[in-house]
Amino acid sequence: MSPLRTARTAHTARPRHPARTELVRGIGPWTGLTLALVVGVGMYTAAPAWQGRWVAVIDELREYGILFGVPLALAAGCWHGGRERRRGTGELVSTLPRTPLRRTMLAALPAALWPAIGYLVAAGGSLLAAWPYVSGGRPYASLVLADAVALGSAGVLGFVAGRLVRWRLTAPLLALLAYITLILFSTYGDDPRRWLNPAAVHHYFWDRPMWWFGPAAMVWTAGLATAALLALAARRRAVAVLPLAAACTAAVVLVQTGDGLWRGDPAASRLVCDDGTPQVCVSAVDKDLLPDVSAALADLNGKLRGIPGAPTRWISGPGAPGTGMYWSGSARVVRQGAAPAGPAPGEVELPSPYDAAVRGRIPEPAEYANSTVGWLFSETCPDSDFELPGSDQASDIHMAVQQWLAPASDFASYEDIAGVERHLERLRAMDPAQGRAYLTRYIAGEAAPGCDPAEVPVP
């Protein structure tokens, strides 16, 4: 290469921007990679439980991303903030031709960006993994962005703590304190203050967030971080009052609104039904599961069809008759006012098909049908009623009828089923006419008020 060309190349080469140098060096990239792996592995281990509904995806992302990501971002930001002090370069950096605020913002950039980038990578992968199995709607992108802003804000707050506190154990202790605080906030139950916690989740699948929920959450967390950064390095530190006031305003709005941050979504809660008899209806959010539910209940419906008092319509979702309860994982959650006050005759509650589904399909239709019978004939009786004469026999008959109508594949592994098997043998020995006659008597006994074992007919 000629000297002239070399000089021209050197003249036209542009130096790297300081922000780029800050971003690619130090602990920042490792923080983003670690956070992406933690969230990604956590989401993978919890799949496919969250792959059928957008609310479930957001819940899981918040549980892993915020609950584990905020302590990580705080600790990494704190360690990054003490870098100049550990290296003894504070005086050298102070001679740079930039204001203290610009220098501080440049130094804090990796602590803010890398946790958010790591989370967004994991969140994007999770949303793509859920997309083929969600029946409808759109992912709540504003809440994902709000979580990313919360993680970036945690990194900035950790950075400020690292600049102010010289103790080397500040970073791990700060992470531990943040984790405990998030856990405690999660136990607030119906307390509206829990919505100040970025890890707060909403289990009701037929709701959608208010359009301003995500932006308000961003103002709340980013306002605190901005106020801390300005109080640390701004020439006029009083300007920190402005973002702090914005954060407090957003916090008041979030707390005052409480559970109203989520509103019912008519498009997700409307019923979608098949044309069978009895009819099977699920909420629109589970409409892709309707063919599997109908197929799983086909044999059961054939046995119940035409029986006096038998169901004429199975309903799953917020419009189901009953107590307004629904299943979320292994917990049954009460949603006040979720069910209509007066269900039509023959309408019965159907177990949530979402809880039985795996990646958009019901892999064990026999087990789902068996649980449906269990819900159909289940009763809530006082404990004292189970001590009445004949209660053990009534319990055996209930289980035998359930196994007769919808056999469970693992029935042989049940304990103490000798009495159940005797009743089951008699049920299986009945011809169709005898079976329908017995079902008529059995359902009539189930409809009788109270939990009297004497009302349960013996096969």
Secondary structure, DSSP 8 states (H G I E B T S, - for coil): --HHHHHHHHHH-----HHHHHHHSTTHHHHHHHHHHHHHHHHHHHTTTTTT-HHHHHHHHIIIIIHHHHHHHHHHHHHHHTHHHHHT-HHHHHTSSS-HHHHHHHHHHHHHHHHHHHHHHHHHHHHHHHGGG--S----HHHHHHHHHHHHHHHHHHHHHHHH---TTHHHHHHHHHHHHHHHHHTTTT-GGGGGSTT-----TTEEE-TTHHHHHHHHHHHHHHHHHHHHH-SSGGGGHHHHHHHHHHHHHHHHHGGGGEEE-HHHHSEEE-S-SSEEEEEGGGGGGHHHHHHHTHHHHHHHTT-TT--SEEE-STT-SSSSEEEETTEEEE-TT-S-SS--TTEEE---HHHH-BTTB-S-HHHHHHHHHHHHT-----GGGGGSTTHHHHHHHHHHHHHHHS--TTGGG-SS-HHHHHHHHHHHHS-HHHHHHHHHHHHHHHHSSS--GGGS---
